[in-house]
Amino acid sequence: MANENYVRFTLSDATHVVVKKVLNNKYDFELTLPNGNRKTFIWLANDEQQYTDRKGITDGLIDEAVNVFAGLMSA
């Protein structure tokens, strides 16, 4: 079943991204990495712009996914 609420795009490292709007300004991201592993997260549109894990290491994939998505939404 196709859902028009999904946005799909690919990151620079061939990671496939699917984004679904959950609520106003709240989005569910699913990243499928080239090796088949998946990473999911929720993003609030008014959230901070740098994303780190528990150890304080910046997650470049999440950063790129949010930036590409924000660019698509503002276009």
Secondary structure, 3 states (H helix, E strand, C coil): CCCCCEEEEECCCCCEEEEEEEECCEEEEEEECCCCCEEEEEEECCCCCCCECCCCCECHHHHHHHHHHHHHHHC
